Amino acid sequence: MKGIVLAAGKGTRLYPMTKPVCKPLLPVYDKPLIYYPIAILMQAGIKDIMVIVPPKEVPTFEALLGDGSQFGVHISYAVQPVARGIADALIIGSDFVGNDRVCLVLGDNIFYAPTLSETLKKAAANDHGATVFGYWVEDPRPFGVVEFDKDGKAISIEEKPRFPKSNYIIPGLYFYDHQVMDIAKNLKPSARGELEITDVNLEYLRRCQLQVVPLEKNFTWLDAGSADSLLTASQTIRDIQNRTGRYVGCLEELALHEGWVTEEQVHKIGEELDMTLYGKYLQCL
């Protein structure tokens, strides 16, 4: 399975912060925002990753992430010239995905749970159809809202409904089989001129091939798309790390856990960052 991170948004809701730097490079507590979606892919067992970035930003991301070898993965880059919607990432990444399956994660989404890796690897193991997640929120209107029947089966999805049929939204994490490439290529732009990921999910629902997994209450999902949500995300990550003693979104630790890098490699990176708590954490792994 291949992994795609869509990190090409301009971040206009975060102006003026994102005028000189794009949103995925902003800090969320002690790490750049882009670390967290990459961590999602790594916890799903995905090593081949494409990061889709805004025009002229490839060198900036390369300076931070390189080719991913320090994390035991391979990272390549592509550009989204014009913001055409989330599903456009599948078209941009079509050559990268080839005949494989794909996991798409948005560059401003953060997930955390003690059992997260288990949940993600189970979704990645599904080789037929699509797997997405349902997350309960107080106000679902700004999101894609999923409706379940009495047996817990998804029966409808609406994008930004005025009158939501449930409080469950589909956050920015999607696992697809190879059918998704043809589905994405045949999409028509919505009224707002974008290729909607909800339309992709609706096509899988029409084919009776969409699995929506409701996330339990011990799951944390954070959308760092505004100043308030960015602050909340930083505070939440700090609180989780202080409570558990484990770092969220630590790519070096995840690579070590998966057996993709050695302790020696991680400790060396920690020594280079010895002036930070992050570096000291790496040296103790």
Disulfide bonds with the S-S distance in Angstrom:
none
